[in-house]
Amino acid sequence: MKKILILLTLLCPVCLFAQTPRELMQHGNEAYGKSDFVGAANAYNAILDAGYVSADLYYNLGNAYYRQEEYGLAILNYERALRLKPNFRDARQNLQLANTKTEDEITQLPEIFIVQWARSLTSWFSPMGWRVVLLVLLAVLAALVVVIFLSQEYVWRKRSLIGSIFVVVLLLLALACAIASSVRANQHNQAIVTAPMIVVKSSPESGSVDKLILHEGTKVGIDETLGDWHKIHIADGNTGWVSTDEVTVI
């Protein structure tokens, strides 16, 4: 009997990979519903290993890790979900909840208001959402231009001209947001500490001076990579070097 159980355990990942992404998602959701959070995480990870990515998938995986009290991995996947879908309210709420489980209390450096406003604005839609906004604005602009050239009434031509100027301004703003959103979605310069505890070094050497200690779930920015080391910074402005296997890129 023991041999059979061992064989089934070894074959389980193979069975997962043999399923389609839709079947794996269903399997993961069913496992999650039965409180088999390890099985759910395995199914969701199998979908990712097959090359399929979505905000909902990362969100589900984050929930499965959260239920296992793997808060670093939960935060990592919520962040990945928000990178693809910035206005994902459930993922943001769960991320905030997961962040309360972390040990490090880091004071955020104050940001200029215009930077905060710009980040908030670009987070309204995903890159695809901003593309849709651009297409809608272009269609509206085209309609206004048609009215300007074809309308026989001066009042409508004047209104259309004013409207077209306003739409052009919105179009340029939406274009800037679309570019910023796309750049952010494709940047991989942030990471989550996934080791229980790491020591940040003053230089990319194991024998260098210890600068500070970080714990699982802390978000860091990656400034540069040198071999097996990342130069990182945290929200309070502190910088240092950590091993690449101690953090996972978002």
Backbone as CSV, one residue per row, in Angstrom:
resi,resn,N_x,N_y,N_z,CA_x,CA_y,CA_z,C_x,C_y,C_z
1,MET,0.836,-1.206,0.000,0.000,0.000,0.000,0.870,1.255,0.000
2,LYS,1.944,1.236,0.802,2.836,2.386,0.879,3.473,2.665,-0.472
3,LYS,3.848,1.617,-1.206,4.453,1.795,-2.528,3.476,2.450,-3.499
4,ILE,2.198,2.074,-3.380,1.182,2.648,-4.262,1.026,4.136,-3.991
5,LEU,1.010,4.507,-2.708,0.869,5.917,-2.346,2.056,6.731,-2.838
6,ILE,3.252,6.173,-2.708,4.449,6.857,-3.187,4.386,7.041,-4.695
7,LEU,3.930,5.993,-5.416,3.826,6.060,-6.866,2.822,7.117,-7.296
8,LEU,1.681,7.186,-6.596,0.667,8.189,-6.927,1.188,9.599,-6.681
9,THR,1.971,9.767,-5.613,2.558,11.077,-5.312,3.507,11.509,-6.412
10,LEU,4.301,10.561,-6.912,5.258,10.881,-7.976,4.566,11.174,-9.290
11,LEU,3.446,10.492,-9.528,2.746,10.658,-10.793,1.817,11.864,-10.807
12,CYS,1.492,12.417,-9.637,0.532,13.523,-9.558,0.943,14.722,-10.396
13,PRO,2.201,15.208,-10.294,2.582,16.333,-11.151,2.477,16.020,-12.632
14,VAL,2.769,14.769,-13.006,2.665,14.370,-14.406,1.222,14.455,-14.862
15,CYS,0.297,14.031,-13.984,-1.127,14.098,-14.318,-1.575,15.545,-14.496
16,LEU,-1.060,16.430,-13.664,-1.418,17.839,-13.776,-0.983,18.416,-15.105
17,PHE,0.264,18.095,-15.496,0.779,18.636,-16.745,0.037,18.084,-17.950
18,ALA,-0.597,16.893,-17.795,-1.320,16.283,-18.911,-2.666,16.959,-19.147
19,GLN,-3.138,17.753,-18.197,-4.426,18.402,-18.324,-4.296,19.715,-19.093
20,THR,-5.424,20.154,-19.647,-5.448,21.444,-20.325,-5.512,22.547,-19.267
21,PRO,-5.154,23.791,-19.643,-5.240,24.898,-18.679,-6.632,25.057,-18.075
22,ARG,-7.682,24.879,-18.896,-9.049,24.994,-18.371,-9.310,23.922,-17.316
23,GLU,-8.866,22.696,-17.607,-9.058,21.606,-16.645,-8.243,21.842,-15.387
24,LEU,-7.034,22.365,-15.555,-6.192,22.653,-14.395,-6.817,23.736,-13.522
25,MET,-7.370,24.761,-14.161,-8.024,25.821,-13.400,-9.210,25.272,-12.625
26,GLN,-9.996,24.432,-13.283,-11.134,23.820,-12.607,-10.661,22.937,-11.457
27,HIS,-9.605,22.168,-11.703,-9.046,21.308,-10.659,-8.558,22.153,-9.480
28,GLY,-7.872,23.260,-9.779,-7.379,24.131,-8.721,-8.504,24.760,-7.929
29,ASN,-9.542,25.216,-8.615,-10.680,25.834,-7.927,-11.420,24.823,-7.051
30,GLU,-11.550,23.601,-7.556,-12.207,22.554,-6.761,-11.370,22.215,-5.535
31,ALA,-10.056,22.127,-5.712,-9.173,21.834,-4.582,-9.247,22.961,-3.548
32,TYR,-9.270,24.205,-4.026,-9.365,25.354,-3.115,-10.678,25.299,-2.340
33,GLY,-11.773,24.953,-3.045,-13.076,24.860,-2.394,-13.120,23.778,-1.331
34,LYS,-12.256,22.766,-1.469,-12.182,21.678,-0.486,-11.094,21.929,0.558
35,SER,-10.570,23.156,0.572,-9.497,23.548,1.509,-8.194,22.802,1.272
36,ASP,-8.035,22.244,0.069,-6.760,21.632,-0.315,-5.924,22.715,-0.999
37,PHE,-5.354,23.585,-0.189,-4.672,24.753,-0.734,-3.352,24.400,-1.404
38,VAL,-2.721,23.331,-0.939,-1.489,22.867,-1.598,-1.813,22.349,-2.995
39,GLY,-2.866,21.550,-3.095,-3.283,21.038,-4.402,-3.699,22.149,-5.341
40,ALA,-4.388,23.165,-4.801,-4.800,24.304,-5.625,-3.578,25.048,-6.159
41,ALA,-2.605,25.298,-5.282,-1.390,25.997,-5.709,-0.641,25.201,-6.770
42,ASN,-0.588,23.884,-6.603,0.092,23.042,-7.596,-0.585,23.137,-8.958
43,ALA,-1.913,23.149,-8.960,-2.654,23.239,-10.219,-2.424,24.594,-10.888
44,TYR,-2.495,25.664,-10.110,-2.290,27.003,-10.679,-0.856,27.169,-11.196
45,ASN,0.098,26.625,-10.449,1.492,26.700,-10.897,1.713,25.894,-12.176
46,ALA,0.988,24.797,-12.321,1.104,23.995,-13.540,0.627,24.790,-14.759
47,ILE,-0.398,25.628,-14.569,-0.870,26.479,-15.662,0.217,27.484,-16.045
48,LEU,0.848,28.078,-15.031,1.932,29.030,-15.292,3.103,28.339,-15.988
49,ASP,3.424,27.136,-15.552,4.525,26.387,-16.171,4.234,26.065,-17.631
50,ALA,2.943,25.982,-17.968,2.555,25.710,-19.353,2.591,26.966,-20.220
51,GLY,2.890,28.113,-19.593,3.042,29.349,-20.355,1.823,30.248,-20.388
52,TYR,0.814,29.935,-19.563,-0.399,30.762,-19.537,-0.348,31.708,-18.345
53,VAL,-0.617,32.977,-18.600,-0.521,34.006,-17.571,-1.779,34.872,-17.602
54,SER,-2.302,35.193,-16.428,-3.413,36.137,-16.338,-3.457,36.690,-14.920
55,ALA,-4.095,37.850,-14.776,-4.220,38.465,-13.460,-5.040,37.575,-12.528
56,ASP,-6.113,36.972,-13.054,-6.955,36.102,-12.228,-6.184,34.880,-11.740
57,LEU,-5.327,34.346,-12.590,-4.543,33.176,-12.207,-3.587,33.527,-11.066
58,TYR,-2.896,34.648,-11.190,-1.997,35.075,-10.117,-2.777,35.358,-8.831
59,TYR,-3.952,35.926,-8.984,-4.793,36.215,-7.813,-5.184,34.922,-7.098
60,ASN,-5.631,33.931,-7.857,-5.997,32.643,-7.259,-4.808,31.984,-6.575
61,LEU,-3.646,32.064,-7.229,-2.449,31.479,-6.642,-2.062,32.207,-5.359
62,GLY,-2.186,33.536,-5.375,-1.913,34.291,-4.159,-2.831,33.880,-3.020
63,ASN,-4.110,33.658,-3.326,-5.051,33.212,-2.292,-4.666,31.852,-1.737
64,ALA,-4.233,30.941,-2.619,-3.839,29.605,-2.175,-2.624,29.680,-1.246
65,TYR,-1.669,30.534,-1.581,-0.495,30.685,-0.713,-0.854,31.389,0.597
66,TYR,-1.756,32.358,0.518,-2.168,33.054,1.731,-2.792,32.080,2.726
67,ARG,-3.620,31.173,2.211,-4.265,30.185,3.076,-3.256,29.224,3.692
68,GLN,-2.104,29.070,3.044,-1.038,28.224,3.602,-0.108,29.020,4.520
69,GLU,-0.429,30.296,4.702,0.398,31.220,5.492,1.777,31.409,4.874
70,GLU,1.846,31.244,3.553,3.068,31.553,2.796,2.921,32.992,2.298
71,TYR,3.103,33.926,3.213,2.738,35.307,2.925,3.644,35.959,1.877
72,GLY,4.915,35.584,1.851,5.806,36.132,0.840,5.357,35.768,-0.562
73,LEU,5.015,34.506,-0.780,4.549,34.056,-2.090,3.166,34.616,-2.409
74,ALA,2.339,34.790,-1.379,1.020,35.401,-1.594,1.183,36.832,-2.085
75,ILE,2.036,37.602,-1.410,2.271,38.996,-1.808,2.855,39.056,-3.211
76,LEU,3.781,38.168,-3.514,4.394,38.119,-4.846,3.332,37.965,-5.923
77,ASN,2.397,37.064,-5.728,1.399,36.798,-6.766,0.314,37.868,-6.826
78,TYR,-0.026,38.480,-5.701,-0.942,39.619,-5.751,-0.298,40.774,-6.517
79,GLU,0.993,40.993,-6.286,1.699,42.053,-7.005,1.745,41.753,-8.508
80,ARG,1.945,40.493,-8.861,1.973,40.129,-10.267,0.597,40.327,-10.903
81,ALA,-0.456,40.024,-10.149,-1.812,40.253,-10.658,-2.046,41.740,-10.914
82,LEU,-1.584,42.582,-9.996,-1.781,44.023,-10.142,-0.892,44.611,-11.225
83,ARG,0.231,43.987,-11.503,1.076,44.466,-12.594,0.352,44.297,-13.933
84,LEU,-0.425,43.220,-14.060,-1.179,42.989,-15.295,-2.512,43.735,-15.313
85,LYS,-3.081,43.939,-14.111,-4.409,44.559,-14.016,-4.406,45.522,-12.828
86,PRO,-3.908,46.737,-13.036,-3.725,47.673,-11.919,-5.002,48.003,-11.143
87,ASN,-6.155,47.928,-11.787,-7.413,48.268,-11.113,-8.120,47.034,-10.546
88,PHE,-7.367,45.977,-10.272,-7.913,44.730,-9.726,-8.160,44.939,-8.224
89,ARG,-9.372,45.334,-7.875,-9.682,45.727,-6.501,-9.481,44.592,-5.499
90,ASP,-9.953,43.388,-5.825,-9.822,42.261,-4.888,-8.356,41.936,-4.622
91,ALA,-7.545,41.968,-5.676,-6.122,41.680,-5.500,-5.468,42.743,-4.627
92,ARG,-5.848,44.011,-4.816,-5.270,45.084,-4.005,-5.677,44.953,-2.538
93,GLN,-6.933,44.612,-2.299,-7.394,44.441,-0.925,-6.684,43.270,-0.244
94,ASN,-6.540,42.158,-0.972,-5.858,41.006,-0.392,-4.370,41.277,-0.189
95,LEU,-3.780,42.077,-1.084,-2.382,42.459,-0.915,-2.208,43.269,0.366
96,GLN,-3.108,44.207,0.596,-3.035,45.001,1.821,-3.176,44.119,3.055
97,LEU,-4.058,43.132,2.974,-4.235,42.209,4.095,-2.976,41.379,4.314
98,ALA,-2.389,40.875,3.227,-1.180,40.061,3.340,-0.008,40.879,3.882
99,ASN,0.053,42.158,3.512,1.144,43.009,3.990,1.095,43.214,5.506
100,THR,-0.090,43.084,6.094,-0.190,43.216,7.548,0.444,42.025,8.260
101,LYS,0.714,40.953,7.528,1.312,39.754,8.122,2.838,39.786,8.099
102,THR,3.416,40.797,7.446,4.872,40.867,7.337,5.457,41.505,8.601
103,GLU,6.743,41.230,8.842,7.404,41.696,10.065,8.003,43.088,9.925
104,ASP,8.477,43.416,8.738,9.193,44.672,8.559,8.224,45.851,8.474
105,GLU,8.483,46.881,9.258,7.714,48.114,9.200,8.616,49.190,8.606
106,ILE,8.385,49.501,7.347,9.252,50.423,6.612,8.479,51.696,6.313
107,THR,9.056,52.818,6.675,8.421,54.108,6.440,8.683,54.565,5.012
108,GLN,7.604,54.797,4.298,7.710,55.222,2.903,8.223,56.652,2.814
109,LEU,9.226,56.882,1.979,9.686,58.242,1.741,8.580,59.046,1.069
110,PRO,8.412,60.302,1.443,7.350,61.114,0.823,7.597,61.321,-0.667
111,GLU,6.510,61.277,-1.434,6.593,61.474,-2.874,5.980,62.818,-3.263
112,ILE,6.464,63.373,-4.353,5.878,64.594,-4.887,4.439,64.292,-5.320
113,PHE,3.547,65.246,-5.091,2.133,65.036,-5.394,1.906,64.642,-6.842
114,ILE,2.611,65.276,-7.757,2.389,65.014,-9.182,2.761,63.576,-9.532
115,VAL,3.769,63.021,-8.826,4.165,61.626,-9.062,3.076,60.686,-8.574
116,GLN,2.532,60.972,-7.391,1.437,60.152,-6.865,0.225,60.219,-7.784
117,TRP,-0.093,61.418,-8.259,-1.252,61.601,-9.129,-1.069,60.838,-10.436
118,ALA,0.133,60.920,-11.010,0.397,60.236,-12.278,0.296,58.724,-12.108
119,ARG,0.839,58.207,-11.009,0.766,56.766,-10.770,-0.679,56.322,-10.586
120,SER,-1.443,57.115,-9.858,-2.857,56.784,-9.650,-3.625,56.809,-10.963
121,LEU,-3.327,57.790,-11.799,-4.027,57.914,-13.083,-3.727,56.731,-13.995
122,THR,-2.479,56.353,-14.112,-2.117,55.245,-14.998,-2.638,53.909,-14.487
123,SER,-3.000,53.852,-13.196,-3.510,52.607,-12.612,-4.998,52.409,-12.838
124,TRP,-5.636,53.367,-13.477,-7.067,53.215,-13.734,-7.361,52.033,-14.638
125,PHE,-6.489,51.796,-15.614,-6.716,50.725,-16.578,-5.425,49.934,-16.775
126,SER,-5.582,48.735,-17.291,-4.438,47.929,-17.725,-3.944,48.483,-19.060
127,PRO,-2.775,48.037,-19.551,-2.320,48.487,-20.873,-3.361,48.262,-21.971
128,MET,-4.039,47.116,-21.928,-5.092,46.845,-22.907,-6.260,47.808,-22.736
129,GLY,-6.597,48.122,-21.491,-7.676,49.065,-21.228,-7.376,50.442,-21.780
130,TRP,-6.119,50.884,-21.634,-5.743,52.190,-22.186,-5.783,52.181,-23.710
131,ARG,-5.472,51.047,-24.320,-5.573,50.954,-25.784,-7.018,51.127,-26.238
132,VAL,-7.939,50.546,-25.484,-9.361,50.697,-25.805,-9.779,52.160,-25.672
133,VAL,-9.307,52.817,-24.609,-9.608,54.241,-24.425,-9.091,55.054,-25.607
134,LEU,-7.886,54.751,-26.070,-7.311,55.459,-27.224,-8.168,55.269,-28.476
135,LEU,-8.614,54.046,-28.706,-9.450,53.774,-29.878,-10.777,54.527,-29.811
136,VAL,-11.379,54.572,-28.630,-12.652,55.292,-28.461,-12.452,56.782,-28.726
137,LEU,-11.377,57.347,-28.164,-11.106,58.769,-28.370,-10.821,59.077,-29.841
138,LEU,-10.102,58.182,-30.507,-9.839,58.376,-31.937,-11.134,58.359,-32.741
139,ALA,-12.045,57.466,-32.373,-13.333,57.393,-33.071,-14.131,58.672,-32.851
140,VAL,-14.114,59.180,-31.618,-14.824,60.427,-31.320,-14.212,61.586,-32.090
141,LEU,-12.879,61.641,-32.128,-12.194,62.707,-32.852,-12.527,62.656,-34.341
142,ALA,-12.545,61.454,-34.897,-12.883,61.310,-36.316,-14.294,61.804,-36.597
143,ALA,-15.223,61.492,-35.701,-16.608,61.945,-35.887,-16.700,63.470,-35.831
144,LEU,-15.957,64.073,-34.902,-15.968,65.534,-34.786,-15.366,66.200,-36.028
145,VAL,-14.308,65.616,-36.565,-13.684,66.157,-37.777,-14.657,66.083,-38.946
146,VAL,-15.393,65.009,-39.040,-16.394,64.871,-40.112,-17.438,65.970,-40.003
147,VAL,-17.885,66.232,-38.766,-18.879,67.290,-38.566,-18.315,68.647,-38.969
148,ILE,-17.029,68.900,-38.619,-16.399,70.190,-38.946,-16.407,70.433,-40.459
149,PHE,-16.113,69.405,-41.231,-15.980,69.582,-42.678,-17.291,69.452,-43.436
150,LEU,-18.242,68.731,-42.875,-19.468,68.463,-43.629,-20.692,69.237,-43.160
151,SER,-20.654,69.702,-41.910,-21.837,70.399,-41.403,-22.019,71.749,-42.107
152,GLN,-23.266,72.094,-42.379,-23.598,73.361,-43.034,-23.846,74.481,-42.024
153,GLU,-23.946,74.113,-40.741,-24.260,75.092,-39.715,-22.988,75.511,-38.972
154,TYR,-22.808,76.813,-38.879,-21.607,77.377,-38.245,-21.518,76.966,-36.766
155,VAL,-22.657,76.966,-36.080,-22.669,76.640,-34.641,-22.124,75.239,-34.399
156,TRP,-22.559,74.269,-35.224,-22.098,72.892,-35.042,-20.618,72.735,-35.406
157,ARG,-20.179,73.495,-36.426,-18.755,73.429,-36.776,-17.893,73.986,-35.643
158,LYS,-18.373,75.080,-35.050,-17.636,75.696,-33.950,-17.578,74.762,-32.738
159,ARG,-18.725,74.182,-32.389,-18.768,73.254,-31.262,-17.889,72.030,-31.504
160,SER,-17.911,71.542,-32.727,-17.101,70.367,-33.066,-15.613,70.689,-33.006
161,LEU,-15.260,71.927,-33.413,-13.852,72.334,-33.352,-13.371,72.398,-31.907
162,ILE,-14.184,73.006,-31.046,-13.829,73.077,-29.628,-13.748,71.679,-29.027
163,GLY,-14.740,70.850,-29.379,-14.745,69.474,-28.875,-13.541,68.680,-29.344
164,SER,-13.140,68.883,-30.594,-12.000,68.142,-31.136,-10.701,68.548,-30.439
165,ILE,-10.569,69.833,-30.100,-9.385,70.276,-29.355,-9.330,69.599,-27.985
166,PHE,-10.490,69.562,-27.330,-10.576,68.903,-26.023,-10.237,67.417,-26.130
167,VAL,-10.749,66.764,-27.171,-10.488,65.327,-27.357,-9.011,65.076,-27.668
168,VAL,-8.378,65.985,-28.424,-6.950,65.840,-28.718,-6.132,65.879,-27.425
169,VAL,-6.506,66.793,-26.515,-5.818,66.873,-25.220,-5.980,65.555,-24.451
170,LEU,-7.218,65.046,-24.419,-7.475,63.763,-23.757,-6.716,62.636,-24.439
171,LEU,-6.633,62.708,-25.760,-5.938,61.679,-26.521,-4.448,61.640,-26.166
172,LEU,-3.839,62.794,-26.058,-2.416,62.859,-25.691,-2.192,62.361,-24.275
173,LEU,-3.106,62.722,-23.368,-3.002,62.257,-21.980,-3.158,60.740,-21.906
174,ALA,-4.147,60.207,-22.641,-4.369,58.761,-22.653,-3.189,58.030,-23.277
175,LEU,-2.579,58.626,-24.310,-1.408,58.021,-24.937,-0.249,57.931,-23.948
176,ALA,-0.037,59.011,-23.185,1.023,59.005,-22.173,0.746,57.939,-21.112
177,CYS,-0.509,57.831,-20.693,-0.882,56.821,-19.692,-0.708,55.408,-20.243
178,ALA,-1.074,55.215,-21.525,-0.929,53.897,-22.148,0.533,53.481,-22.205
179,ILE,1.397,54.429,-22.564,2.835,54.131,-22.638,3.382,53.808,-21.249
180,ALA,3.017,54.645,-20.260,3.502,54.432,-18.893,2.999,53.107,-18.333
181,SER,1.728,52.789,-18.605,1.156,51.535,-18.118,1.833,50.332,-18.756
182,SER,2.112,50.419,-20.059,2.776,49.320,-20.755,4.204,49.125,-20.258
183,VAL,4.909,50.246,-20.049,6.285,50.166,-19.543,6.305,49.513,-18.158
184,ARG,5.376,49.938,-17.306,5.322,49.383,-15.950,4.985,47.896,-15.959
185,ALA,4.085,47.494,-16.859,3.696,46.081,-16.933,4.844,45.197,-17.397
186,ASN,5.769,45.774,-18.167,6.873,44.979,-18.710,8.185,45.170,-17.953
187,GLN,8.164,46.021,-16.944,9.359,46.200,-16.131,9.444,45.100,-15.088
188,HIS,10.644,44.673,-14.816,10.865,43.658,-13.788,11.960,44.152,-12.849
189,ASN,11.728,45.342,-12.312,12.723,45.953,-11.434,12.264,46.006,-9.982
190,GLN,11.282,45.170,-9.654,10.844,45.050,-8.273,10.778,43.575,-7.904
191,ALA,10.932,43.300,-6.619,10.963,41.905,-6.163,10.384,41.819,-4.755
192,ILE,10.072,40.600,-4.360,9.565,40.314,-3.023,10.539,39.374,-2.324
193,VAL,10.815,39.667,-1.066,11.651,38.758,-0.271,10.849,37.484,-0.022
194,THR,11.337,36.369,-0.527,10.619,35.098,-0.365,11.335,34.154,0.597
195,ALA,12.516,34.507,1.031,13.190,33.754,2.082,12.653,34.227,3.432
196,PRO,12.659,33.372,4.459,12.140,33.799,5.775,12.834,35.050,6.314
197,MET,14.148,35.132,6.117,14.908,36.294,6.583,16.173,36.413,5.740
198,ILE,16.522,37.642,5.359,17.740,37.839,4.587,18.553,38.977,5.198
199,VAL,19.864,38.931,4.959,20.764,39.974,5.419,21.207,40.787,4.207
200,VAL,20.946,42.068,4.248,21.349,42.962,3.167,22.801,43.370,3.390
201,LYS,23.626,43.178,2.375,25.060,43.424,2.476,25.432,44.787,1.889
202,SER,26.611,45.270,2.301,27.087,46.558,1.810,27.701,46.461,0.422
203,SER,28.085,45.260,0.010,28.657,45.040,-1.316,28.315,43.625,-1.761
204,PRO,28.456,43.306,-3.056,28.057,41.980,-3.554,29.051,40.879,-3.201
205,GLU,29.273,40.704,-1.906,30.173,39.669,-1.406,29.612,39.136,-0.098
206,SER,29.660,37.833,0.082,29.104,37.232,1.294,29.842,37.679,2.551
207,GLY,31.091,38.078,2.417,31.859,38.494,3.585,31.804,39.983,3.867
208,SER,30.994,40.730,3.116,30.917,42.170,3.313,30.091,42.512,4.552
209,VAL,30.079,43.793,4.900,29.407,44.254,6.118,27.890,44.110,5.999
210,ASP,27.259,43.632,7.084,25.803,43.553,7.132,25.220,44.946,7.334
211,LYS,24.221,45.313,6.510,23.613,46.628,6.622,22.284,46.579,7.369
212,LEU,21.436,45.622,7.002,20.144,45.492,7.668,19.572,44.113,7.397
213,ILE,18.512,43.802,8.096,17.834,42.515,7.952,16.424,42.752,7.433
214,LEU,16.024,41.964,6.447,14.664,42.016,5.916,14.008,40.661,6.077
215,HIS,12.689,40.666,6.155,11.933,39.426,6.354,11.004,39.158,5.169
216,GLU,10.478,37.961,5.171,9.607,37.489,4.093,8.456,38.457,3.838
217,GLY,8.218,38.731,2.555,7.090,39.560,2.162,7.428,41.005,1.885
218,THR,8.640,41.443,2.253,9.019,42.835,2.023,9.280,43.080,0.540
219,LYS,8.768,44.204,0.048,8.949,44.578,-1.353,10.205,45.419,-1.502
220,VAL,11.015,45.103,-2.497,12.251,45.845,-2.746,12.322,46.235,-4.219
221,GLY,13.073,47.281,-4.496,13.348,47.664,-5.873,14.722,47.174,-6.269
222,ILE,14.857,46.754,-7.513,16.143,46.256,-8.013,16.793,47.350,-8.857
223,ASP,17.962,47.797,-8.434,18.679,48.852,-9.146,19.658,48.294,-10.172
224,GLU,20.271,47.176,-9.844,21.219,46.559,-10.780,21.469,45.123,-10.354
225,THR,21.928,44.310,-11.299,22.246,42.910,-11.024,23.686,42.654,-11.425
226,LEU,24.419,42.021,-10.515,25.822,41.706,-10.749,26.056,40.252,-10.366
227,GLY,26.110,39.380,-11.378,26.288,37.961,-11.097,25.110,37.411,-10.314
228,ASP,25.380,36.879,-9.136,24.343,36.293,-8.283,23.830,37.275,-7.242
229,TRP,24.038,38.568,-7.502,23.642,39.569,-6.523,22.761,40.641,-7.171
230,HIS,21.754,41.090,-6.402,20.939,42.237,-6.777,21.294,43.404,-5.860
231,LYS,21.471,44.585,-6.465,21.516,45.788,-5.644,20.085,46.276,-5.489
232,ILE,19.642,46.396,-4.240,18.240,46.704,-3.997,18.090,47.991,-3.189
233,HIS,16.885,48.542,-3.246,16.526,49.641,-2.350,15.148,49.342,-1.794
234,ILE,14.881,49.878,-0.613,13.567,49.693,0.002,12.897,51.053,0.143
235,ALA,11.650,51.049,0.581,10.828,52.255,0.536,11.376,53.406,1.371
236,ASP,12.172,53.112,2.406,12.694,54.189,3.249,14.007,54.761,2.732
237,GLY,14.468,54.272,1.558,15.677,54.806,0.948,16.929,53.997,1.180
238,ASN,16.903,53.028,2.089,18.074,52.190,2.337,18.389,51.327,1.117
239,THR,19.677,51.100,0.879,20.119,50.282,-0.248,21.111,49.231,0.233
240,GLY,21.362,48.253,-0.610,22.327,47.211,-0.284,22.272,46.099,-1.318
241,TRP,22.968,45.026,-1.021,23.065,43.896,-1.944,22.501,42.635,-1.303
242,VAL,21.758,41.859,-2.091,21.219,40.582,-1.616,21.435,39.515,-2.681
243,SER,21.468,38.286,-2.262,21.618,37.183,-3.203,20.345,37.049,-4.047
244,THR,20.518,36.711,-5.310,19.370,36.625,-6.213,18.374,35.535,-5.815
245,ASP,18.835,34.524,-5.076,17.915,33.445,-4.692,17.146,33.756,-3.412
246,GLU,17.349,34.948,-2.846,16.634,35.331,-1.640,15.403,36.177,-1.921
247,VAL,15.313,36.678,-3.148,14.149,37.468,-3.557,13.649,36.924,-4.882
248,THR,12.362,37.182,-5.151,11.760,36.737,-6.412,11.209,37.954,-7.144
249,VAL,11.604,38.107,-8.396,11.191,39.258,-9.187,9.690,39.191,-9.475
250,ILE,9.027,40.323,-9.334,7.581,40.390,-9.590,7.302,40.246,-11.088
